[in-house]
Amino acid sequence: MKNYIIGIIVVVLVVLVGKNLWNRSDVPTEKAPIKIGASLAVSGSLASIGEEEKRGLEMGVAEVNANGGIDGRKLELIVEDNQGDAKVAVSSVQKLFNVDNVDVLVTAFTHITNAVKSLAIERGTPMIYVSSVPDMAKESRLFFKDYMDNRSNSNVLSERIVSLGFKEVKLLSEEGDSCKVSDDFFLNKESKVKVVARESFVSGTTDFKTPLLKLRDVYKGAPLVVCAWRDEVRVMPQMKQLGMLSTQSYHQLAPFLAPAKTPEMYELFSEGKVVSSWYGFAENNKEKASDAQKKFFADYETKYGTKATSDAAYTYDDTKAIAIAVGTCLEKNNAFSVDCFLEEFGKTNIDGASGSLTFDSDRSSKRRSILMEATKDGWKELVQ
């Protein structure tokens, strides 16, 4: 009987001690991660870009976590494939918000961002989007645009054209938000050249002969500025058929999508002496790369067995900027809050894999635009 009573006392003591330890504030507990949700075009026609953006995020998250996280909290990346489709993107973001309860949203492309922005506003979630159009960032304090800007790209093209003595240009442009930014720049007196003819087309057009002939046969001394990033693979062969490659033309982001990066397209671009706007960095200019860039290039190639693109570098830097903003907020307030995050993210000032990253008062990143010239082997930076 005595042993039985002693046994009960021991059990009670163990329970009491365990309960006390459980309630003690100094007992280490695992802190909740900061969740980054990403709705990206990992499959579909835009997958070559979406996959790069995903890899950049993965590398950034892995690096932050390998260095101990943020004040003991890990970053958690949750990627949903929107297939480059706006309706799928809406469903993917609803899942990221309602099921995964993410703290920050990352997305890309103008049509995708426009489709999901109301969801982010309704929930009050910070959104970093990869698009050349700054309009969404101006709409809400929740949004930051980090990508090249077609106005900046147009400016470097315009400066090149002016430096060669031209005073007039002709425009061939896709009807869309990105090319509208470019057209507006050239139609504005700031461009320093006069637009003497303009033709437009809907993305996916197969026959460009009518608009091209109109442009070919007027103001023959004026160079042609082309904004056709999704349709370069159809525009260039038809320009050759119409004898329009004998004069150099200027393009917005000609080597942007994978179909334009083929030997056949390189041959056409080279024959046309095409000069294109570009963003971030050029592969042939690595000798000028910073230590951060060199490390990123090397780590990326080791991990994925291929060379990094600007798209991967941009999202990698976004992840680092997120971590810095979150860390500052945790240091200040010992908690993550949207208001603090927005204030600190807006102060971002880093030299990262894609170069310098800061934001203007409208929450758009200030990114470097460069010129690329076509060769039969690909593209190289044009040193002016």
Secondary structure, 3 states (H helix, E strand, C coil): CHHHHHHHHHHHHHHHHHHHHHHCCCCCCCCCCEEEEEEECCCCCCHHHHHHHHHHHHHHHHHHHHCCCECCECEEEEEEECCCCHHHHHHHHHHHHHCCCCCEEEEECHHHHHHHHHHHHHHCCCEEEECCCCHHHHHCCCEEECCCCHHHHHHHHHHHHHHCCCCEEEEEEECCHHHHHHHHHHHCHHHCCEEEEEEEECCCCCCCHHHHHHHHCCCCCCCEEEECCCCHHHHHHHHHHCCCCCCCEEEECCCCCHHHCCHHHHHHHHHCCCEEEEECCCHHHHHHCCHHHHHHHHHHHHHHCCCCCHHHHHHHHHHHHHHHHHHHHHHHHCCCCHHHHHHHHCCCCEEECCEEECECCCCEECCCEEEEEEECCEEEECCC
